[in-house]
Each structure stands twice: as structure tokens, then as C-alpha cells.
Amino acid sequence: MTMTDVGVKPIPVYTPPADGKPRNAVDAKWMRLHRAMLNRSARLAKKKADEVEDSDRH
């Protein structure tokens, strides 16, 4: 199988600042999204625990 170039540009990978401090709005947005992604499993577990606790009260 032969691959040919059809004029598609590669998307550059975003890399956050080395010191972890946002430099502009793009950095701030990326860091918010990244923190949200890291905390997602904890938020889902807390939500599920709250739902179980609420169902025990009724």
C-alpha cells in the first residue's frame, strides 16, 4: 500500500509551559481542561457515593 501526500498538514501537539504557569489564554484553557480530566474519576466516584448515600436516606 502506498501513502501519498494530499496536502494535509499535521496538527502540532500542544505542550504546556515547563514551569506550569499559563502564559496566555490558550495555556490557561489547556490547564483547566487538563485538571478537569485528571479529577474526573474522583468527581464521578464522589457523585456515585453521594447518590448511594441519598438513596439510603429514603
C-alpha positions in Angstrom: 0.0 0.0 0.0 1.4 3.4 -1.0 0.7 6.5 1.0 0.6 9.8 -0.9 0.6 13.4 0.4 -2.8 15.0 -0.2 -2.0 18.4 1.3 -3.0 17.6 4.9 -1.0 19.5 7.4 0.0 17.7 10.7 -1.5 19.1 13.8 1.2 20.3 16.3 1.0 18.8 19.7 0.3 21.3 22.5 2.9 21.3 25.2 2.3 23.3 28.4 4.9 25.7 29.8 7.7 24.0 31.6 7.1 25.9 34.9 3.4 25.2 34.9 2.3 28.9 34.8 -0.1 29.9 32.0 1.4 32.4 29.5 -1.8 33.2 27.7 -5.5 32.3 27.3 -4.6 29.1 25.4 -2.4 27.9 28.2 -5.0 28.8 30.9 -7.7 26.9 29.0 -5.5 23.8 28.4 -4.5 23.7 32.1 -8.2 24.0 33.2 -9.1 21.1 30.9 -6.2 19.0 32.0 -7.0 19.5 35.7 -10.6 18.6 35.0 -9.5 15.5 33.1 -7.3 14.4 36.0 -10.0 14.9 38.6 -12.8 13.3 36.5 -12.6 9.8 38.1 -12.6 11.4 41.6 -15.6 13.5 40.7 -17.5 10.5 39.3 -16.7 8.4 42.4 -17.9 11.2 44.7 -21.1 11.7 42.7 -21.8 7.9 42.8 -21.2 7.9 46.6 -23.5 10.8 47.1 -26.2 9.1 45.1 -25.9 5.9 47.2 -25.9 7.9 50.4 -29.1 9.8 49.2 -30.8 6.5 48.4 -30.0 5.2 51.8 -31.8 8.1 53.5 -35.1 7.4 51.8 
